Amino acid sequence: MRGAGIIPTLEQLATSEELVGFNHIPANAHFTKGKRSVTPRGVVVVHQQAMVAEGIAAALATFPGIVLIAVTTNSAEAEALGERADAVAIDQDLQGADDSATRLRRKGVRVVFIGQGREGDEGIQVSLEAPVATLAAALVPGAGNGNGASNGNSLTSREREVLGLVARGMAAKQVARHLGISPKTVERHKGHIFAKLGVSNQAAAVHVGMAHTRGAQ
């Protein structure tokens, strides 16, 4: 399967003339998750391997607040579809992914890279090794975490360790040496932290994470 494929069941959601996102989500729609109301967000999944893209899309569709708009294997189509979505999950190794992601972010679309080992803090990254809930929370903060994506208590002990060292001003390579792990592993942990806290960069992660740490004391 090449190119974009609209998820058939989404047509059932187009019951109102006032629609948002990709014209599949009623403007007044919401999902209830526990005691919280989660506003649905349209998501596009992009991966160079169609089977992987479809698998990710099917898994994300099980989370309240996420409405799958389309699945594609092409960055140009992803950009066109993404302009009418709230968030896009894109394979970081897909040709043209970086340029498409940059343009989408400028238009206010949340972009999450699927993969690992990216340098720097540009954008949010979630490894294919991570649970799909991590990707869901990165795309739609609150969707993948029952306590909300900005809950610092959802971080693992290692992630809190990494965040603490980053807060002290250490670069990824310094954190790696301090913990005896590889810089790539540090970047993967940072990606998980960004996703769980619902932030897009290191400074925001430190601010949110430390705020939760102080609140728990």
NORDA-V352401 format. One record per residue. N is the residue number from 1. RES is the residue in one letter. D_CENTER is the distance of its C-alpha to the mean C-alpha in Angstrom with 2 decimals. Layout:
BEGIN
n	res	d_center
N	RES	D_CENTER
N	RES	D_CENTER
END
This chain:
BEGIN
n	res	d_center
1	M	24.01
2	R	23.26
3	G	21.70
4	A	19.84
5	G	20.43
6	I	20.00
7	I	19.46
8	P	23.03
9	T	22.57
10	L	20.64
11	E	24.02
12	Q	25.19
13	L	22.90
14	A	24.62
15	T	27.41
16	S	27.59
17	E	28.71
18	E	26.36
19	L	22.94
20	V	19.68
21	G	16.74
22	F	18.10
23	N	21.23
24	H	20.26
25	I	19.32
26	P	22.36
27	A	22.19
28	N	23.46
29	A	21.31
30	H	19.61
31	F	18.88
32	T	20.38
33	K	18.65
34	G	21.33
35	K	22.78
36	R	19.83
37	S	19.32
38	V	15.81
39	T	15.78
40	P	14.46
41	R	11.91
42	G	12.36
43	V	9.81
44	V	11.02
45	V	10.54
46	V	12.36
47	H	14.04
48	Q	17.60
49	Q	18.69
50	A	19.05
51	M	19.38
52	V	16.12
53	A	14.31
54	E	16.32
55	G	15.76
56	I	11.97
57	A	12.58
58	A	15.29
59	A	13.44
60	L	10.64
61	A	13.70
62	T	15.10
63	F	12.85
64	P	14.54
65	G	12.99
66	I	11.19
67	V	13.66
68	L	13.40
69	I	15.16
70	A	15.72
71	V	15.39
72	T	16.79
73	T	17.77
74	N	18.73
75	S	17.01
76	A	19.61
77	E	19.06
78	A	15.28
79	E	16.14
80	A	18.73
81	L	16.70
82	G	13.68
83	E	16.24
84	R	16.82
85	A	13.32
86	D	11.01
87	A	7.74
88	V	7.80
89	A	6.47
90	I	9.45
91	D	11.73
92	Q	12.57
93	D	16.14
94	L	16.69
95	Q	19.55
96	G	18.75
97	A	14.97
98	D	15.36
99	D	17.71
100	S	15.82
101	A	12.64
102	T	15.11
103	R	16.85
104	L	13.96
105	R	12.86
106	R	16.59
107	K	16.63
108	G	14.10
109	V	11.24
110	R	7.69
111	V	6.77
112	V	4.43
113	F	7.41
114	I	8.46
115	G	11.40
116	Q	13.09
117	G	15.82
118	R	14.71
119	E	17.11
120	G	16.58
121	D	13.85
122	E	13.04
123	G	9.39
124	I	6.47
125	Q	7.16
126	V	6.88
127	S	10.38
128	L	11.85
129	E	13.93
130	A	11.42
131	P	11.70
132	V	9.72
133	A	9.40
134	T	7.24
135	L	4.62
136	A	5.84
137	A	5.88
138	A	2.66
139	L	3.22
140	V	6.61
141	P	7.95
142	G	10.79
143	A	10.03
144	G	9.62
145	N	12.18
146	G	15.66
147	N	16.50
148	G	13.64
149	A	10.51
150	S	12.88
151	N	15.42
152	G	16.52
153	N	18.53
154	S	15.64
155	L	15.71
156	T	18.00
157	S	21.25
158	R	20.31
159	E	17.09
160	R	19.37
161	E	21.87
162	V	19.66
163	L	18.54
164	G	22.23
165	L	23.39
166	V	20.96
167	A	22.25
168	R	25.69
169	G	24.96
170	M	24.62
171	A	22.98
172	A	20.99
173	K	24.29
174	Q	26.14
175	V	23.74
176	A	24.06
177	R	27.84
178	H	28.02
179	L	26.16
180	G	27.65
181	I	24.47
182	S	23.25
183	P	21.29
184	K	18.81
185	T	18.34
186	V	17.94
187	E	15.14
188	R	13.40
189	H	14.07
190	K	12.80
191	G	9.37
192	H	9.52
193	I	11.07
194	F	8.69
195	A	5.90
196	K	9.01
197	L	10.55
198	G	8.01
199	V	9.34
200	S	9.12
201	N	12.32
202	Q	14.93
203	A	17.34
204	A	15.14
205	A	14.14
206	V	17.90
207	H	18.88
208	V	16.77
209	G	17.40
210	M	21.07
211	A	21.51
212	H	20.58
213	T	22.82
214	R	25.66
215	G	25.28
216	A	25.64
217	Q	28.81
END
